[in-house]
Amino acid sequence: MSSRASRRIGLSRRDVIKSAVGAAAAVGPFFHVTPARAAKTLKILQWSHFVPAYDKWFNNTYTKEWGAKNGTEVIVDNINLALLESRAAAEVSAQKGHDLFMLLMPPSVFEDQVVPMNDVYAECEKANGKAIDLGIKSTYNPKTKRYFAFSDSYVPDPVNYRTDLWGDIGMKPDTWDDIRVGGKKIKDKTRIPVGIGLSAEIDTGVAMRAIMYSFGAHEQDEAGNLTINSKNTLEALRFVKGLFEDCMTPEVLAWDASSNNRQMLAGRSSLVLNAISVTRTGENQKMAIHEKIAVAKAARGPVRRMGLEHVMDCYVIWKFAENIPGAQKFLVDYIANFKEAFLASEFYNFPCFPQTVPDLKQLISNDKKAVPPDKYAVLEDVLDWATNIGYPGYSTAPISDTYQTWLLNTAFAEAATGAETPEDALKKLDTKMKAIWAKWKERGMI
């Protein structure tokens, strides 16, 4: 959340966390909830999708049809992704808002303010098979044994790169060393830099973790113990410093979540980490450059090939929602119809319940808009290299707290620019994260 957004809502990041841990009465099991009155409306809030065709389908077709079948007026509000967290915090503070609220990253800090999704998951799995580990680890707290959110889908975060520029130097960006070496050659020759953010926004948070994880560094271990202070993290910080100095420009220090999209489509970056919204926008707007942009798997580091999800769709139902049963039923029905969502998103939203799109590999291997038609086939094994925030553990409250306060983003930016040495940046990061872990441990959330 930006400071501007905080001021606009009137809440600080501290307010967000404080609101998230307020106690509330427990809600009973999914199919035994008796509403106080017959609900006539279902209010849903989610982001303004990067693929406009999805919002058109969801807002004007799917929810209208679902509402007619269920005697419910469905009201959908869409807001900019940068405002989601501040809006969620405002609703928690007011104890009033939407029935169903979608965030783009694991909202574990709000666990005490939401209806557990255990029964929703169980009902969906009866008809659609087991959810993927990526979805479960992003929405489940093993300490409390509660699902604090429900994830219908995730978005892959591949490497997007210019085939003409990389072809000209005879390289492909398969490894992080390739990206640094090849990116420097391209920048020296054409003045076109690599475009990976180093600012307080979600894409930077994902990119820095992708580098860390591929270097064998983690915020925590599998049991949730803090492990950030390691030689692997230090090597990742040193690498990003070199990458910035060799291949990038200071503009990435002020990027927002759509800057990499804009830069790539404007021909001003040789490589970015992003979802396929980059090329989809080029295709839909008939921009010639889209034919020069290819998609590759997450880059391999010294330890492993690993990236993250670009965004993780996570729905929560507030305990103060007016139509809890309707929100629960909507999610169950939505998963049963998820293939329509996958197609409407133009292959942007991948299913957390794979059985809902059994022919996914065939679909993405023969895309009518892509050049070549199998451009997106590289994503068919995405679950082999995409992981959750907090790997190898769960996306628990301290993980979410660290992510939302941009601590890793700041540490990597300071090391990259020389504001701090990599060693000092790591020490500061470790101190701040220890305080976060202690806070959530005291509250019984880890």
Disulfide bonds with the S-S distance in Angstrom:
none
